[in-house]
Amino acid sequence: MIKSEILQLEGITKRYGANLPAAVHQISLTLMQGEILGLLGPSGCGKTTLLRLIAGFEHAEEGRLWLNSHVMVGSRQWTAPEQRQIGMVFQNFALFPHLTVADNVIFGLQQDKKSSPEHKQQRQSEVLDLVGLLGMENRYPHELSGGQQQRVALARALAPQPQLVLLDEPLSNLDVQVRLRLRQELRDILKAAGTTAIFVTHDQEEALAIADQVAVMRKGCLEQMGTPEDIYQHPQSQFVAEFVTQANFLNAQRQGDTWKTEVGCFATCEQVDLAPSEHTNAVVMIRQEDLILKPDQSASTIIRDRQFLGREYRYCLKTESGQELHARSTAGTALPVGTSVRLSVVPQNLKIFPQSLAQPAQIAA
């Protein structure tokens, strides 16, 4: 089945002041029908502003936006939010406390003047069944758990069968255990509905678990976009690597085919496009799970702390210079705090960043 392009952004830019940096700068991307896109980045990076620009709650100073091949934003063209056929799930759910679950969902169908009351009733039952809330039609929001409220908000957004659903940190107000369970539920619901969706999050695991495509943002720019696997395995900048993988970074110098760091010399299978100098400075990325510890009394790196996480241990290491590194290993025989350890790595998983790639760079869609 050939998928069509549901959303296209070209050079979308938003400023809140002439003398301020752009909140969103020259964003270009394409989203295909039925895909879920996660907008990932730290607070203040522009991801919620971008979501509001797509919804029509904010005006872009520059750029174009197409929804299902129709121009929503362009030269002298701007389509109002209610005419974009977009569903919205807000961070606080925005349910009406004086309305029942059924009435909250029906509210999402009020713009549909052509549908009969019977059709609206049928659609209400369909979406409540989709989100697993049949039988709760007569309850009020205060009688529901946080997870149930989130599903009501999602049902209300899905009821009009929008072209696109936008979700602004939909799981952030929930307890950790509920949030973990609803990750899969949210993805299952959106996929069952065949809905194209964009959700905002600052949680790396959440983005990787739910999204088909992840767009990492920094300071208003799109740093990298790709599948969760691409983003994790092949970060294009040190920022993406650090934010998404929470990896370790060591200053290094090239010596032939190896990279010299303060904790040892490491070989890498990666082809690195650097200047031909034997001692080119760079940064070596080592994921926590790729750092291998072996007790060695002569080693200068020590285990400063250890955390038991159930399936694995997380070790906090201190190097001779005082730099802190972290390693994860499956829960087996634990190494005691204070142990001196020699470090080795999985060569094929190392990533080398030239100093010039430590800064963000806008990418094309």
KAWO-V586481 format. One record per run of one state. SS is the DSSP state (~ for helix, > for strand, _ for the rest). FROM is the first residue (numbers start at 0). TO is the last residue. Records with the same first field share a line. If there is no record, write none. Layout:
SS = FROM-TO ; FROM-TO
This chain:
_ = 0-3 ; 14-22 ; 32-34 ; 40-45 ; 55-60 ; 67-68 ; 74-75 ; 78-79 ; 83-84 ; 89-98 ; 107-115 ; 130-138 ; 143-144 ; 159-162 ; 168-174 ; 193-195 ; 201-202 ; 210-211 ; 218-219 ; 226-226 ; 233-236 ; 245-246 ; 255-256 ; 261-262 ; 267-279 ; 286-286 ; 295-299 ; 308-310 ; 318-322 ; 330-338 ; 345-345 ; 349-349 ; 358-364
> = 4-13 ; 23-31 ; 35-39 ; 61-66 ; 69-73 ; 76-77 ; 85-88 ; 99-99 ; 139-139 ; 163-167 ; 196-200 ; 212-217 ; 220-225 ; 247-254 ; 257-260 ; 263-266 ; 280-285 ; 290-294 ; 300-307 ; 311-317 ; 323-329 ; 339-344 ; 350-353
~ = 46-54 ; 80-82 ; 100-106 ; 116-129 ; 140-142 ; 145-158 ; 175-192 ; 203-209 ; 227-232 ; 237-244 ; 287-289 ; 346-348 ; 354-357
